[in-house]
Amino acid sequence: MNNSNKALAITILIVCTMTLFVVSLEFRTYDTEVAEMIIDVTPETILEETEDTEDINTNDSPKTNKGFNETENYKHFAEAYKPIAPPKDFEDPRLKSNQEEPYEIKTAPKNTANASMQNEELTAFESVNSILNKRSNALQSSQSQAVANKNSSITYSLKNRNAAFLPIPIYLCDANGKIVVNITVNANGKVVNTSINTASNSNNECLQEHALDFAKKARFSADSKKSQIGTITFNFEGR
């Protein structure tokens, strides 16, 4: 082998070595970049997943110690009882003129079936709205009655007995006053006899009748005594 061939072989060897070195260096740089990307991206991904999990846990956690305003609660029910509107594309066949009806019957018999279906849908909507309106009116009446009777009160005097049930005095008369009712309670706690006590400051028959009726509905704890006398006092105050 002459010197020129040796020089060529050495040159080729050096070029191959340099090429392998450069390729190896590029792979090392790429691996470093990939490792840096994994290190940089992974914590953010974990953090986002953690935040999402916390949001889900927060939404699913039970809500306790939450106070409710009765007026707001009433508004909530009132909104729930709002009438249901028919779909936007719904057309009331009853609003069409009488002149159009014969034309529709002659030219498009299918429209009659569609109109019948729409009529049934409208009837269903009206039925649901009627029920919701009745419930809404009943709720408003109950709310109004509760406001009107907020100042009325009831007390009782019955030794060694606890009240199991005392009816709320509802103001149903045009007069105010305190009505004291004599009661006789049996061993089971049921009121078996009632009468108006002279300590009452009103002779209004309406107040007395309702006081006697409320007193009969009262229930007390049981006792060994077969019969016990006491009183129930109703303070009726107007609106």
C-alpha positions in Angstrom: 0.0 0.0 0.0 1.5 3.3 -1.0 1.4 6.6 0.9 -1.5 8.1 -1.0 -3.8 5.1 -0.2 -2.8 5.3 3.5 -3.6 9.0 3.5 -7.0 8.4 1.9 -7.8 5.6 4.4 -6.8 7.8 7.4 -8.9 10.7 6.0 -12.0 8.5 5.6 -11.5 7.1 9.1 -11.3 10.6 10.5 -14.4 11.8 8.6 -16.4 8.8 9.9 -15.3 9.3 13.4 -16.3 13.0 13.3 -19.6 12.1 11.8 -20.4 9.6 14.5 -19.3 12.1 17.2 -21.6 14.8 15.8 -24.6 12.4 15.5 -23.9 11.2 19.1 -23.8 14.8 20.3 -27.1 15.6 18.6 -28.8 12.6 20.2 -27.5 13.6 23.7 -28.9 17.2 23.1 -32.3 15.8 22.0 -32.5 13.5 25.1 -31.7 16.4 27.3 -34.4 18.5 25.7 -36.9 15.7 26.1 -36.0 15.3 29.7 -36.3 19.0 30.3 -39.8 19.0 28.7 -40.9 16.1 30.9 -39.6 17.8 34.0 -41.3 21.1 33.0 -44.6 19.8 31.8 -45.3 17.1 34.3 -45.7 19.3 37.4 -48.1 21.6 35.5 -50.2 18.7 34.3 -50.3 17.2 37.8 -51.2 20.6 39.2 -54.1 21.0 36.7 -55.4 17.6 37.5 -55.2 18.3 41.2 -57.1 21.6 40.7 -59.7 19.8 38.7 -60.1 17.1 41.4 -60.4 19.8 44.1 -63.1 21.6 42.0 -65.0 18.3 41.7 -64.6 17.6 45.4 -65.8 21.1 46.3 -68.9 20.7 44.1 -69.7 17.3 45.6 -69.2 18.3 49.2 -72.4 18.7 51.3 -73.5 22.2 52.2 -74.3 22.5 55.9 -75.2 25.3 58.3 -76.9 27.2 55.5 -79.6 29.6 56.6 -82.7 30.1 54.5 -84.7 33.3 54.2 -88.4 32.4 54.2 -89.2 35.2 51.7 -86.5 34.0 49.4 -87.6 30.4 49.8 -91.1 31.5 48.9 -89.8 33.3 45.8 -88.0 30.1 44.8 -91.2 28.1 45.0 -93.1 30.8 43.2 -90.5 30.6 40.3 -90.9 26.9 40.3 -94.6 27.3 39.8 -94.4 29.7 36.9 -96.5 28.6 33.9 -94.8 26.5 31.3 -94.7 28.2 27.9 -95.4 26.2 24.7 -92.5 25.6 22.3 -91.5 28.6 20.1 -92.5 26.9 16.9 -95.9 25.9 18.3 -98.9 27.4 16.4 -102.3 27.6 18.0 -104.7 26.3 15.4 -107.6 28.1 17.2 -106.0 31.5 16.2 -106.4 30.7 12.5 -109.3 32.3 10.6 -112.3 30.3 9.6 -111.6 31.1 6.0 -108.4 29.1 6.1 -109.8 26.0 7.6 -111.8 24.7 4.5 -108.8 25.4 2.3 -106.5 23.4 4.6 -109.0 20.5 4.8 -109.3 20.3 1.0 -105.7 20.8 0.0 -103.7 19.3 2.9 -105.5 16.6 4.9 -102.2 15.9 6.8 -102.4 19.4 8.3 -105.6 18.4 10.1 -103.8 15.6 11.9 -101.0 18.0 12.8 -103.5 20.6 14.1 -105.1 17.9 16.2 -101.8 16.9 17.7 -101.0 20.6 18.4 -104.4 21.0 20.0 -103.7 18.1 22.3 -100.3 19.5 23.2 -101.9 22.9 24.0 -104.5 21.2 26.2 -101.7 19.4 28.0 -99.9 22.7 28.6 -103.0 24.4 29.8 -103.7 21.5 32.2 -100.2 21.7 33.7 -100.4 25.4 34.0 -103.7 25.1 35.8 -102.3 22.8 38.4 -99.2 25.0 38.9 -101.4 28.1 39.3 -103.5 26.3 42.0 -100.4 25.3 43.9 -99.0 28.8 43.6 -102.2 30.3 44.9 -102.3 27.9 47.8 -98.7 28.7 48.6 -99.4 32.5 48.5 -102.4 32.0 50.8 -100.4 30.0 53.3 -97.6 32.6 53.3 -100.1 35.4 53.8 -101.8 33.6 56.6 -98.5 33.0 58.3 -97.6 36.7 58.1 -101.0 37.7 59.4 -100.7 35.4 62.5 -97.1 36.1 63.4 -98.1 38.1 66.5 -100.7 35.6 67.9 -99.5 33.3 70.7 -100.6 30.4 72.9 -99.7 29.4 76.5 -100.9 26.8 78.9 -101.0 25.9 82.6 -101.1 22.2 83.4 -99.0 21.0 86.3 -96.4 18.2 85.6 -97.5 17.9 82.0 -95.7 18.7 78.8 -97.4 19.8 75.6 -97.2 17.2 72.9 -99.1 19.3 70.4 -100.5 22.9 70.6 -102.3 24.2 67.6 -101.1 27.6 66.2 -103.8 30.2 66.9 -105.0 31.5 63.5 -106.4 34.9 63.4 -109.8 34.5 61.7 -111.9 37.2 63.4 -112.3 41.0 63.2 -111.6 41.5 66.9 -108.5 41.3 69.1 -108.2 39.8 72.6 -107.1 37.3 75.1 -109.2 34.2 75.5 -108.5 31.8 78.4 -110.0 28.3 78.0 -110.5 25.9 80.9 -109.5 22.4 79.9 -109.9 18.9 81.4 -107.2 16.4 80.3 -107.5 12.6 80.7 -104.6 10.2 81.6 -103.7 9.9 77.9 -103.2 13.7 77.5 -106.3 14.3 75.5 -108.5 17.3 76.1 -112.0 15.9 77.0 -113.7 19.1 78.2 -113.4 22.9 77.5 -115.0 26.1 78.7 -114.3 29.8 78.6 -112.5 31.2 81.7 -113.7 34.5 83.2 -110.1 35.7 82.9 -110.7 36.4 79.2 -110.6 40.1 78.3 -112.9 39.7 75.3 -116.5 38.5 74.8 -116.2 38.2 71.1 -118.0 35.0 70.0 -115.8 34.5 67.0 -112.7 34.5 69.2 -114.2 32.3 71.8 -115.4 29.7 69.3 -112.0 29.4 67.6 -110.2 29.3 71.0 -112.5 26.4 72.1 -111.9 24.6 68.8 -108.1 25.0 69.1 -108.1 23.9 72.7 -109.9 20.6 71.8 -107.1 19.8 69.4 -104.3 20.2 72.0 -102.5 17.1 73.2 -100.3 16.7 76.4 -98.1 14.1 77.9 -99.7 11.1 79.6 -100.0 11.0 83.4 -101.2 8.7 86.1 -104.0 11.1 86.9 -107.2 10.0 85.3 -108.4 13.6 85.1 -106.6 17.0 85.5 -107.8 20.6 85.1 -105.7 23.3 83.5 -106.0 26.3 81.2 -104.9 27.4 77.7 -104.5 31.1 76.9 -104.9 32.3 73.4 -103.7 35.9 72.5 -105.3 36.9 69.2 -103.8 40.0 67.6 -105.0 41.6 64.4 -103.0 42.3 61.3 
